């Protein structure tokens, strides 16, 4: 990402992104992207994507920019966004996603989070 032009650098790709969950245990998922394959998914939790082995192409819905991540680069992904990954390498790219283990929430917090995910607000008090 050091070669990215200034207009491509947005808040979520910053290396100084907010790390308020650093004290919590982390979940790390390791996977490979095969040559010619494209992976896509919706991000379930704020995560950090790390790249090893070869360069990786990343694009996100609602973003006008594509990102080429070199081995050793990290990229912050936000909960709820859809991403696509691929490579132009002749070999598989190793990557990993890491996120803080979510704290257990009670019924009311889960319900309010579900409403927020739908774009709705909690009912106002009478």
Secondary structure, DSSP 8 states (H G I E B T S, - for coil): -TT--GGG--GGG-TT---TTTTS-EEEEEEEE-TT--EEEE--S-EEEEEESS-EEEEETT-S-EEEE-TT-EEEE-TT-EEEEE--SSS-EEEEEEEE------HHHHHHHHHHHTT-------
